[in-house]
Amino acid sequence: MSVFDGKKIVIIGDRDGIPGPAIAECLKNTQAEVVYSATECFV
């Protein structure tokens, strides 16, 4: 059981850090639902 089980997740990744799709891939084996995933550039 994970703390993410049954949760809806919004992912905002960083272009120079960890991109959104990489975070979403890490959550793939949980029961979380990724409702939005993006990679932004914070300047």
C-alpha positions in Angstrom: 0.0 0.0 0.0 1.3 3.4 -0.9 0.4 6.9 0.3 -0.6 7.6 -3.4 -3.2 4.8 -3.7 -6.5 6.3 -4.9 -5.2 9.8 -5.2 -5.3 12.2 -8.2 -1.9 13.6 -8.9 -0.9 16.9 -10.6 2.8 16.9 -11.7 4.8 20.0 -12.5 8.4 19.1 -13.4 11.3 21.4 -14.0 13.2 21.7 -17.3 16.6 21.9 -15.5 15.6 19.4 -12.8 13.3 16.4 -13.0 10.9 16.5 -15.9 7.2 15.7 -15.4 7.1 12.5 -17.5 10.0 11.1 -15.4 8.0 11.7 -12.2 4.9 10.2 -13.8 6.9 7.1 -14.7 7.9 6.7 -11.0 4.2 6.7 -10.0 3.2 4.1 -12.6 3.3 1.2 -10.2 1.1 2.9 -7.7 -2.7 3.2 -7.8 -2.4 7.0 -8.3 -4.2 8.7 -11.2 -2.0 11.3 -13.0 -4.5 13.9 -14.1 -2.0 16.4 -15.4 1.8 16.3 -16.1 3.9 19.1 -17.5 7.5 20.3 -17.6 8.0 24.0 -17.1 10.9 26.4 -17.2 11.1 28.5 -14.1 13.3 31.5 -14.6 
